[in-house]
């Protein structure tokens, strides 16, 4: 890629559609002086991820992406469109130059907490799109195109059943950056008469959204627990304002033990031995709310071994961050592009079975829009 291995003036800028690692992972290789553009909330979320996990990104962008607000970058006119995805502050991108128009879908879906953004794109799409570069995560071997997505509301309702059936603490495993899932779990906790316990990372990401409609650490039914690893991180960095901000809402080990049956706790494998030592896991149940394939990895196997040893059952409650095939078909029909170029799929060669005008291109291949 020009501009990553060395200076190349043809790289006029980098647009980060959303704060997921597979979309910003090469950002550190971009040569100094190349401008970045990203959503304002996404920038803050990336900064928090950098502090807590080391996999985020700290940048000072040249500009922020805003819904349907066009800007100029070199010879290109760029228009972002806010979309529904499991990452907060996500966009698809219209790129225009020399009377040609290319729309990149980014990662999107129609079944999250912001389906209105998808419907707006269907009802008021950019006109005269020459090429649609579209994600197809859910176009996989073995699907027939009739599969419909599990929605965030479906996950919420299923979690209410699980939470109410659990006598002890609910151990909730999901990414703190999945803000839609945070809302889902908060709503399910309230409906089950439980408090939601965040860790400091989740509380920081929620605050980074800048939205008071997102569950925040200061809400009445929200508490904050500091795992040992995060407490150490704050001490080593000297950033004590982070713990000061949540001090009134902190929950400590003795209260975790006393109120275990009234809590839904954001949990991660690194907290396993710590929670076992706290002694709050009697009658507990785990809810896995991420891609189930992660459970087959070594970290997932270790987690299952830990839960099995303590007799803690696990239920999978998850909704994909990516559009179902019927929704991809609706998007293609609404845009009516000159051609469709598939990416982000394990079965790109199957796209033509579901949408018209497909033109496949290999990684590293340069091709003309028109």
C-alpha angles and dihedrals in degrees: 000000000000112000096026101078094034144339114309122167091208089075099081098168149337124240118199107203094193142347101266119124095235088060101044103025095110094047093103089060094059112111118254114267096035107123122238127210123196139147114280095237091042089056091054092047091051090052092053091048089052091055098046104032110015090231096093129084135241112206140151102222124211088228144350128248114244128184111274093343107133124211137179124248114178107304092343134092110211125199119183122207118200111234142184113261139137089258115075119242096021126166144188114217134225113203120193130186135147091003091302124119129204124181119200111199096207109199110317146159141179101219105067132090093286105050090142090075090058092047091049089054090051095048098039106026126164109270130237098017109182096191133019113199101198136186117233107182091147094049096095139147110287100024121119100199097252095093114119124205128255104239130220087248089055089052091049094051093046091049091053088059092048095045093050091049093051115091095195137032121325111228105208117199115195139117113276087219090064095090094175088057091048089056091046093052093045091052092047091049093052092047088052093048093247133127119237115234115206126190119229093264093054091046091051093049091048089052091047091062088070089217123125088197088070115082107268133195092250094057115114097243095042125089132179127224122191112216114211093253093056093044089054091048091054093047093048093048095042090226095139092155085081094064093036089059093059100032096112091053100044120128122204134205097267091054091047088058095045097046101030094125091055097050139088106195128195101234137186133185092252088065095054102101091037092056091045089055091047087059098224101122103088108125091004125151129197124224115200108206103173136078105309091223090075088069089067091059121091093260091051092049091051090051092051090049090053093049092046091051090056095040093245114153125216132216124191114226111169144144120199121248089220135077122265116239094256089056092048087053091051090051094050091048092050094049097039091198124193089242140356121226114193124216137158093045137118089213107038089152089067097059092094089063090065110027135030129242098033118171116181124210130184127236111275093020119130115213139169123257094218 
